[in-house]
Amino acid sequence: MPAPPQPDRLLRRRAIGEQIRAARIHAGLSRQPVAERSGISLDNLGRIERGQASPTLDTLLGIADAIGVPLALLVQEEPRPASTGDVHRPGR
């Protein structure tokens, strides 16, 4: 049985789902045509938009094509600051 997703990944998955939903609404599309055009079920699209499913790359590409946006728009993330333990300081 696979390990449960890390909390950070859950937040990131939800953010991607929200971006998919926002792009779909901005394009003036309901979930039904996007699901049909991307080859997934309406239920699965809803789960992806709510961050309850982890879509494959092929599914994300299909959703992007169905909405008419670049894939990068759906998966872009806000830059996260590095923790102080991750910072490399030359010469120290």
VOLOTI-113370 format. One record per residue (C-alpha): z, y, x; residue in one letter. Coordinates in steps of 0.25 Angstrom, whole numbers, plus 5000, padded with zeros to 4 digits. Layout:
REM residues N
ZYXA
...
REM end
This chain:
REM residues 92
500050005000M
499650145006P
500750245009A
500850354999P
500150485003P
500950585012Q
501450715004P
500550805012D
499350715008R
499750714993L
499750874994L
498450875001R
497850774990R
498350864979R
497750984986A
496350914987I
496450874972G
496751014968E
495551064976Q
494650964969I
495151014956R
495051154959A
493551134964A
493251054952R
493751164942I
493151274951H
491751204949A
492051194934G
492051044933L
492950954926S
493450824932R
492550734924Q
491250784931P
491850784944V
492350644943A
491050594938E
490250664949R
491150614960S
491250474955G
492650464952I
493550444939S
494050564932L
495450514934D
495250504949N
494750644950L
495950684942G
496850614952R
496150674964I
496350814958E
497850784956R
497950734970G
498350594965Q
497150524972A
496550524986S
495050534984P
494150474995T
493150565002L
492050514994D
492750554981T
493050684987L
491650704991L
491250664977G
492150764970I
491650874979A
490250844976D
490550834961A
491250974961I
490251034971G
491151074982V
491251034997P
492250924999L
492951025009A
493351114997L
494050994990L
494850955003V
495151075010Q
496551095014E
497451225017E
497751225032P
499151165034R
499951225045P
500351135056A
501751095058S
502451155070T
502451005076G
500951005075D
500651135083V
500151115097H
500551225106R
499851215119P
500651245132G
501951205125R
REM end
